[in-house]
Amino acid sequence: MRKLAYAVDGLGLLSAAPAIAALSAADKIFATEAAHGGLAEVQLGQLAEQKAASPQVKDFARRMVSDPTD
């Protein structure tokens, strides 16, 4: 989850780096939305892991959390 948090925080730096500043507004929007989507996936995985009764669902939820943070 830390990597996703850094990615979301790092998006604020988009206008600071010259190469990144050349990105279009649409690219910046996409990057921001992609980071938020990844963070939501991790948070939903954490919730599913806590609330699920099925071991298969809990296993899938763990993968939802661990895959994007590796």
Backbone torsions as a table, in degrees:
resi	resn	phi	psi	omega
1	MET	NA	-28.1	179.9
2	ARG	-60.7	-41.1	-179.3
3	LYS	-61.5	-39.8	178.6
4	LEU	-66.5	-40.9	178.8
5	ALA	-62.6	-41.4	177.4
6	TYR	-64.3	-38.3	179.3
7	ALA	-63.6	-43.4	179.3
8	VAL	-65.8	-44.4	177.7
9	ASP	-63.2	-39.6	-178.5
10	GLY	-66.1	-23.3	179.3
11	LEU	-63.3	-26.7	176.1
12	GLY	-65.4	-19.4	179.8
13	LEU	-87.1	0.4	-176.0
14	LEU	-54.6	-37.8	-177.4
15	SER	-83.3	-10.2	-176.5
16	ALA	-82.6	-38.7	-177.0
17	ALA	-85.3	131.6	-177.4
18	PRO	-57.9	-43.9	-178.7
19	ALA	-66.1	-38.8	-178.9
20	ILE	-75.9	-30.6	179.9
21	ALA	-63.2	-21.3	-179.7
22	ALA	-76.9	-7.2	178.3
23	LEU	-64.3	147.9	177.3
24	SER	-73.1	164.2	177.2
25	ALA	-60.8	-37.3	179.6
26	ALA	-64.5	-39.5	177.9
27	ASP	-64.8	-41.0	178.6
28	LYS	-64.3	-40.7	178.1
29	ILE	-63.9	-45.1	179.2
30	PHE	-59.1	-46.9	-179.0
31	ALA	-61.0	-41.7	179.2
32	THR	-65.2	-46.3	-179.3
33	GLU	-66.4	-36.5	177.9
34	ALA	-65.0	-42.1	178.3
35	ALA	-64.4	-43.0	178.2
36	HIS	-64.5	-38.5	178.1
37	GLY	-64.0	-41.1	177.3
38	GLY	-64.1	-41.1	178.1
39	LEU	-64.5	-40.7	178.1
40	ALA	-63.1	-38.8	178.9
41	GLU	-60.9	-43.3	179.5
42	VAL	-64.7	-45.5	-179.0
43	GLN	-64.5	-39.9	177.1
44	LEU	-66.7	-36.8	176.1
45	GLY	-62.8	-41.3	177.9
46	GLN	-62.8	-43.1	179.0
47	LEU	-64.4	-44.1	179.6
48	ALA	-63.6	-38.7	179.3
49	GLU	-63.7	-36.5	179.7
50	GLN	-74.1	-39.2	-169.5
51	LYS	-96.4	-20.4	-173.4
52	ALA	-69.6	145.2	175.9
53	ALA	-95.7	-30.9	-176.6
54	SER	-78.7	131.1	176.2
55	PRO	-60.9	-32.9	179.1
56	GLN	-66.9	-39.5	178.7
57	VAL	-68.1	-41.4	178.1
58	LYS	-61.3	-40.6	178.8
59	ASP	-64.0	-44.9	177.9
60	PHE	-61.9	-41.3	179.7
61	ALA	-62.1	-39.9	177.5
62	ARG	-61.1	-39.4	178.3
63	ARG	-67.7	-36.1	176.8
64	MET	-60.3	-33.7	-179.8
65	VAL	-80.6	-45.4	-171.5
66	SER	-79.6	-33.5	-176.6
67	ASP	-58.5	-51.5	-177.4
68	PRO	-73.4	-14.3	-176.3
69	THR	-99.3	-2.3	179.0
70	ASP	-78.8	NA	NA
